[in-house]
Amino acid sequence: MTRLFLALALALGMTGAPRAAAPLDGQWDFAMSSPMGTVEAVVTLKADGTTLTGQFDLGGGRVWPIDDGVIDDDRITFQIDRDRPSGGGMTYGMSGTLKGDTISGAASAMGMNVDWTMTRK
């Protein structure tokens, strides 16, 4: 009977041991250099199944939420919508690949593609 209970508890994840966080969860240092200048941010990511949420904190009260985030194995895709200082908005299409404590990818906006990296804090 004890073996049956132990097997059932293990199968249901009821061992009392803490569950490991998803590999993407947490804070990341983001860096991207583009013709419009360097962008650095602290990024908070949260994985929920195949859904990725979070935000980019650029400092000075500038926070850009992650929209339409998708996780597919070690690849992520998402969008960031932001306002340009002159008015009208800009949408970045972001994609990247997770390798250990680094995510490398590309941002596309206004017909340009720019490489970026994130390193786990």
PyMOL commands that set and color helices and strands:
alter all, ss='L'
color gray80, all
select helices_A, chain A and resi 2-12
alter helices_A, ss='H'
color red, helices_A
select strands_A, chain A and resi 26-34+37-48+51-59+62-72+75-84+87-99+102-109+112-120
alter strands_A, ss='S'
color yellow, strands_A
deselect
rebuild
show_as cartoon
